Amino acid sequence: MPDRKGKPENFGNQPSKELTEQLSFRVTKEMKEEIKAKDDPPDFCRKAIQKALDEDKEK
């Protein structure tokens, strides 16, 4: 049986950046349902957060 947690090297992230940390926050039920409907919910969230961080740096 495969490891349910996955391996960071399989997540499409940069090789020099390991996905070792976890982040938890609250969302609405509707947001959770929309995110869960995505093909790869964790990657979708990582990309959305990174995009927001990048935009914040530009200000």
Secondary structure, DSSP 8 states (H G I E B T S, - for coil): ---TT--GGGTT--TT------------HHHHHHHHTSSSHHHHHHHHHHHHHHHHHH-
